[in-house]
Amino acid sequence: FENFYINDEIITRDANDYVTTSKWVGSDSNSKILIKEFTGAPNQNVYTTLNALSNGPEWQNKQTGDDTNFRGQGIACVYVRMEYDQNVFAEGIPLFTAKVQGKKVYDPRTSTTGYSANAALCIRDYLVSGYGLDNLNYTDDSTNSHSFQVAANTCDESVSLSGGGTESRYEINGVITLDQTPSNILGDMMTACAGT
């Protein structure tokens, strides 16, 4: 998570994850919104973390083992808690959004893995990932590393903008949903780099 927004305005939080932007602080000087982020880390435990909060959530239909089973490992999510204040929430419940970094992708040019919007690297990742074409036996060994290195370099080329400044030639900044066929997903991804 890079930034959180409330009603399309970037907000700030303190070390305890309470929103400190003045609009969301009551007349008692207490924040009325808590935003807790979970990145899907292998050691994350959503249940335990939320139970440790003062006035933590009340769990409906709690089952034995929830403390060890409801970890959310591998799943990024956000917990938002609001404390009602008629002045702070005079317009109703606000809209919460976030700017997030996507999945880390492998770069065959540097043999490193990291966040990237490079279209070629994102497409390569989809081809070899379990949620992508890998479930059709398309594996990392099946990719032509040299072709993806050349394509990634093309995607990283700096192009001038008519209003001034520059940007990378081809990037993918979006979300895929797995209710589409792999060929449709791949086709949509390919449009980010002129279809080639």
TIBASE-152227 format. One line per field, with one value per residue (C-alpha): chain; x, y, z; residue number from 1. Coordinates in nm, 4 decimals. Layout:
% TIBASE-152227
kette c(A | ...) .
c1 c(X | ...) .
c2 c(Y | ...) .
c3 c(Z | ...) .
nr c(NUM | ...) .
% end
This chain:
% TIBASE-152227
kette c(A | A | A | A | A | A | A | A | A | A | A | A | A | A | A | A | A | A | A | A | A | A | A | A | A | A | A | A | A | A | A | A | A | A | A | A | A | A | A | A | A | A | A | A | A | A | A | A | A | A | A | A | A | A | A | A | A | A | A | A | A | A | A | A | A | A | A | A | A | A | A | A | A | A | A | A | A | A | A | A | A | A | A | A | A | A | A | A | A | A | A | A | A | A | A | A | A | A | A | A | A | A | A | A | A | A | A | A | A | A | A | A | A | A | A | A | A | A | A | A | A | A | A | A | A | A | A | A | A | A | A | A | A | A | A | A | A | A | A | A | A | A | A | A | A | A | A | A | A | A | A | A | A | A | A | A | A | A | A | A | A | A | A | A | A | A | A | A | A | A | A | A | A | A | A | A | A | A | A | A | A | A | A | A | A | A | A | A | A | A | A | A | A | A | A | A) .
c1 c(0.0000 | 0.1527 | -0.1178 | -0.4673 | -0.7386 | -1.0652 | -1.3098 | -1.0240 | -0.7997 | -0.4712 | -0.4589 | -0.1887 | -0.1777 | 0.0131 | 0.2303 | -0.0820 | -0.2601 | -0.5114 | -0.5912 | -0.4411 | -0.5711 | -0.7674 | -1.0931 | -1.1180 | -1.0294 | -1.3139 | -1.3527 | -1.2126 | -0.8809 | -0.9191 | -0.9046 | -1.2337 | -1.0830 | -0.8374 | -0.6910 | -0.4957 | -0.3216 | -0.2215 | 0.0168 | -0.0317 | 0.3042 | 0.3786 | 0.3822 | 0.0699 | -0.2180 | -0.5179 | -0.7242 | -0.4579 | -0.3635 | -0.7225 | -0.7930 | -0.4973 | -0.6639 | -0.8381 | -1.2089 | -1.1235 | -1.3870 | -1.6606 | -1.6411 | -1.9694 | -1.9945 | -1.6463 | -1.5162 | -1.2463 | -0.9191 | -1.0070 | -0.7035 | -0.4762 | -0.6852 | -0.7841 | -0.4383 | -0.4901 | -0.1439 | -0.0930 | -0.3917 | -0.3541 | -0.6453 | -0.7429 | -0.9384 | -1.1162 | -1.2851 | -1.4835 | -1.6036 | -1.9262 | -1.9066 | -2.1913 | -1.9612 | -1.6839 | -1.9268 | -2.1841 | -2.1850 | -2.2199 | -1.9731 | -1.6774 | -1.5221 | -1.1958 | -0.9428 | -0.5718 | -0.2850 | -0.1220 | 0.1807 | 0.1027 | 0.2663 | 0.6441 | 0.7626 | 1.0852 | 1.3129 | 1.5291 | 1.7575 | 1.8787 | 1.7698 | 1.5858 | 1.2256 | 1.0476 | 0.7549 | 0.7293 | 0.4672 | 0.6820 | 0.4280 | 0.6607 | 0.7562 | 0.3914 | 0.2930 | 0.5826 | 0.4732 | 0.1184 | 0.2506 | 0.4462 | 0.2243 | -0.0124 | -0.3049 | -0.2088 | -0.1092 | 0.1113 | -0.2036 | -0.2034 | 0.1520 | 0.3113 | 0.6212 | 0.9118 | 1.1274 | 0.8834 | 0.9499 | 1.2086 | 1.4119 | 1.5925 | 1.2630 | 1.1304 | 1.4540 | 1.4265 | 1.0563 | 1.1225 | 1.3891 | 1.1413 | 0.8798 | 1.1301 | 1.2218 | 1.1572 | 0.9078 | 0.8350 | 0.4894 | 0.3178 | 0.2629 | 0.6263 | 0.8118 | 0.8607 | 0.7235 | 0.8026 | 0.6797 | 0.4589 | 0.3260 | 0.0504 | -0.1269 | -0.4413 | -0.6078 | -0.6975 | -0.9932 | -0.9820 | -1.3410 | -1.2084 | -1.0437 | -0.6619 | -0.6632 | -0.8849 | -0.6669 | -0.3526 | -0.5137 | -0.6089 | -0.2565 | -0.1086 | -0.3013 | -0.0724 | 0.2200 | 0.0681 | -0.0520 | 0.2937) .
c2 c(0.0000 | 0.3287 | 0.5754 | 0.5715 | 0.8120 | 0.9131 | 1.0741 | 1.0950 | 1.2983 | 1.1513 | 1.1049 | 1.0643 | 0.8122 | 0.7913 | 0.5002 | 0.3222 | 0.3525 | 0.6184 | 0.8798 | 1.2142 | 1.4276 | 1.7024 | 1.6441 | 1.2984 | 1.4048 | 1.4912 | 1.7955 | 1.5774 | 1.5658 | 1.1901 | 1.0293 | 0.8736 | 0.6373 | 0.3497 | 0.1893 | -0.1322 | -0.2783 | -0.6373 | -0.7160 | -1.0933 | -1.1680 | -1.5342 | -1.4554 | -1.2388 | -1.3237 | -1.0977 | -1.2479 | -1.2053 | -0.8542 | -0.7306 | -0.8956 | -0.7052 | -0.3707 | -0.1878 | -0.2204 | -0.4788 | -0.6265 | -0.8532 | -1.1820 | -1.3340 | -1.7152 | -1.7529 | -2.1044 | -2.2980 | -2.2431 | -1.9026 | -1.7561 | -1.9870 | -2.0334 | -1.6736 | -1.5416 | -1.4131 | -1.5232 | -1.4501 | -1.2116 | -0.8353 | -0.6625 | -0.3558 | -0.3241 | 0.0093 | 0.1055 | 0.4264 | 0.5758 | 0.7639 | 1.1399 | 1.3430 | 1.6318 | 1.4236 | 1.2053 | 1.4754 | 1.3657 | 0.9960 | 0.7116 | 0.8245 | 0.6433 | 0.4614 | 0.3860 | 0.3093 | 0.3217 | -0.0183 | -0.1841 | -0.5044 | -0.8424 | -0.8545 | -0.9763 | -1.1380 | -0.9384 | -1.1699 | -0.8762 | -0.8436 | -1.1776 | -0.9819 | -0.9762 | -0.6541 | -0.4233 | -0.3110 | -0.1762 | -0.2818 | -0.4415 | -0.7155 | -0.8224 | -0.8290 | -1.0387 | -1.2762 | -1.3119 | -1.3982 | -1.6628 | -1.8463 | -1.7919 | -2.0470 | -1.8063 | -1.7450 | -1.9814 | -2.1960 | -2.3907 | -2.4879 | -2.6271 | -2.3097 | -2.2871 | -2.0560 | -2.2830 | -2.2266 | -1.8538 | -1.7097 | -1.5010 | -1.3123 | -1.2041 | -1.0811 | -0.8937 | -0.7128 | -0.6417 | -0.5160 | -0.2786 | -0.1443 | -0.0959 | 0.0999 | 0.3398 | 0.6992 | 0.8831 | 1.2554 | 1.3776 | 1.6567 | 1.8512 | 1.8138 | 1.5491 | 1.1836 | 0.8419 | 0.4786 | 0.3615 | 0.0719 | 0.0034 | -0.2071 | -0.0480 | -0.2427 | -0.5457 | -0.8780 | -1.0842 | -1.4594 | -1.4914 | -1.4235 | -1.6817 | -1.6794 | -1.5832 | -1.2803 | -1.1736 | -1.2107 | -1.0212 | -0.7358 | -0.7253 | -0.7178 | -0.3981 | -0.2202 | -0.2668 | -0.2104 | -0.5716 | -0.7209) .
c3 c(0.0000 | -0.1060 | -0.0036 | 0.1422 | 0.0328 | 0.1950 | -0.0488 | -0.3015 | -0.0682 | 0.0528 | 0.4306 | 0.6940 | 0.9786 | 1.3044 | 1.4217 | 1.5515 | 1.2130 | 1.3230 | 1.0586 | 1.1638 | 0.8770 | 1.0575 | 0.8707 | 1.0335 | 1.3885 | 1.6251 | 1.8504 | 2.1315 | 1.9327 | 1.8775 | 1.5360 | 1.4293 | 1.1711 | 1.2051 | 0.8910 | 0.9440 | 0.6399 | 0.5779 | 0.2925 | 0.2803 | 0.4404 | 0.5213 | 0.8940 | 0.8989 | 1.1330 | 1.0725 | 1.3550 | 1.6226 | 1.5071 | 1.5126 | 1.8485 | 1.9947 | 1.9142 | 2.1941 | 2.1171 | 1.8523 | 1.6238 | 1.7499 | 1.5599 | 1.4515 | 1.4505 | 1.5996 | 1.5538 | 1.7350 | 1.5520 | 1.4054 | 1.5773 | 1.3812 | 1.0649 | 0.9884 | 0.9105 | 0.5590 | 0.4545 | 0.0862 | 0.0867 | 0.1013 | 0.2739 | 0.4721 | 0.7981 | 0.8471 | 1.1727 | 1.2166 | 1.5421 | 1.4833 | 1.5215 | 1.3728 | 1.2857 | 1.1299 | 0.9328 | 0.8554 | 0.4887 | 0.5708 | 0.5341 | 0.3225 | 0.0265 | 0.1065 | -0.1679 | -0.1832 | -0.4253 | -0.4124 | -0.5597 | -0.7427 | -0.7277 | -0.7388 | -1.0781 | -1.1944 | -1.4256 | -1.6409 | -1.7251 | -1.3677 | -1.2155 | -0.9456 | -0.8282 | -0.7374 | -0.8031 | -1.1621 | -1.4021 | -1.6995 | -1.9359 | -2.0625 | -1.7104 | -1.5976 | -1.9002 | -1.8404 | -1.4783 | -1.5861 | -1.8253 | -1.5546 | -1.2473 | -1.0985 | -1.1361 | -1.4991 | -1.7765 | -1.5543 | -1.4668 | -1.8360 | -1.8035 | -1.9371 | -1.7195 | -1.6528 | -1.8704 | -2.1589 | -2.1782 | -2.4107 | -2.1656 | -2.4420 | -2.6038 | -2.2710 | -2.1997 | -2.5337 | -2.4774 | -2.1224 | -2.2548 | -2.5122 | -2.2405 | -2.0292 | -2.3121 | -2.2128 | -2.4338 | -2.4315 | -2.3365 | -2.5315 | -2.2073 | -2.1078 | -1.9132 | -1.9975 | -1.9079 | -1.9796 | -2.3185 | -2.1983 | -1.8490 | -1.6989 | -1.4044 | -1.3422 | -1.1982 | -1.3531 | -1.2440 | -1.2724 | -1.3941 | -1.7458 | -1.9684 | -1.9731 | -2.3418 | -2.2722 | -1.9802 | -2.1881 | -2.4772 | -2.2432 | -2.1053 | -2.4549 | -2.5368 | -2.2876 | -2.5244 | -2.8666 | -2.8851 | -2.9382) .
nr c(1 | 2 | 3 | 4 | 5 | 6 | 7 | 8 | 9 | 10 | 11 | 12 | 13 | 14 | 15 | 16 | 17 | 18 | 19 | 20 | 21 | 22 | 23 | 24 | 25 | 26 | 27 | 28 | 29 | 30 | 31 | 32 | 33 | 34 | 35 | 36 | 37 | 38 | 39 | 40 | 41 | 42 | 43 | 44 | 45 | 46 | 47 | 48 | 49 | 50 | 51 | 52 | 53 | 54 | 55 | 56 | 57 | 58 | 59 | 60 | 61 | 62 | 63 | 64 | 65 | 66 | 67 | 68 | 69 | 70 | 71 | 72 | 73 | 74 | 75 | 76 | 77 | 78 | 79 | 80 | 81 | 82 | 83 | 84 | 85 | 86 | 87 | 88 | 89 | 90 | 91 | 92 | 93 | 94 | 95 | 96 | 97 | 98 | 99 | 100 | 101 | 102 | 103 | 104 | 105 | 106 | 107 | 108 | 109 | 110 | 111 | 112 | 113 | 114 | 115 | 116 | 117 | 118 | 119 | 120 | 121 | 122 | 123 | 124 | 125 | 126 | 127 | 128 | 129 | 130 | 131 | 132 | 133 | 134 | 135 | 136 | 137 | 138 | 139 | 140 | 141 | 142 | 143 | 144 | 145 | 146 | 147 | 148 | 149 | 150 | 151 | 152 | 153 | 154 | 155 | 156 | 157 | 158 | 159 | 160 | 161 | 162 | 163 | 164 | 165 | 166 | 167 | 168 | 169 | 170 | 171 | 172 | 173 | 174 | 175 | 176 | 177 | 178 | 179 | 180 | 181 | 182 | 183 | 184 | 185 | 186 | 187 | 188 | 189 | 190 | 191 | 192 | 193 | 194 | 195 | 196) .
% end
